[in-house]
Amino acid sequence: MAGGWVYIMADRYRGTMYVGVTADLILRVAQHRIGKGSEFCARYGLTRLVWAGSSEQTDACIAHEKRLKRWRREWKFALIERENPDWLDLFERFA
């Protein structure tokens, strides 16, 4: 798929979160899960993919990531819980 993905990783229900953007969601999440995706995810044990959204335009993904990073925690919780109320790991759904 051209474009990319905006995604949120977490360690647990309503825990620490990381917002990222990537062209290859499966590869990037796999990297996070083995501690190679980002120092932040590795430091805090963020291995659970709890939300992901795609766009055919890379610049739209980057802009959305920047917006999400400025959102309050409660707004991110609401975004996640609209589609994933139990904060399940969605990795297998996309793999």
Residue, then its C-alpha position, 0 to 999 in steps of 0.5 A: m500500500a502506498g502512503g502509510w500508517v499512524y499507530i499507537m503502542a501501549d504497555r497496558y490498559r490506559g498506560t503509557m502510550y507511543v504515537g508513531v507513523t510508518a510505511d510498513l505497520i507490520l514490520r514497525v510493530a514487530q520491531h517495537r515488540i523486540g525492543k528495536g522500534s524506538e528507545f521510548c518503546a523499549r524503555y517502557g515496554l510498549t509492545r501492544l498495538v492498540w490503534a492504527g489508521s491508514s492513509e494513501q498519502t504519506d504527508a497526511c499520515i505525518a500530519h495526523e501523527k503530529r496532531l495526535k502527539r499534541w492530543r490530551r491523554e483522555w482524547k487518545f483513550a477515547l480514540i482507542e476505545r472507540e475501536n478497541p475498548d479492551w485495549l487488546d493487542l491488534f498486531e495479529r489483526f494486521a499481520 
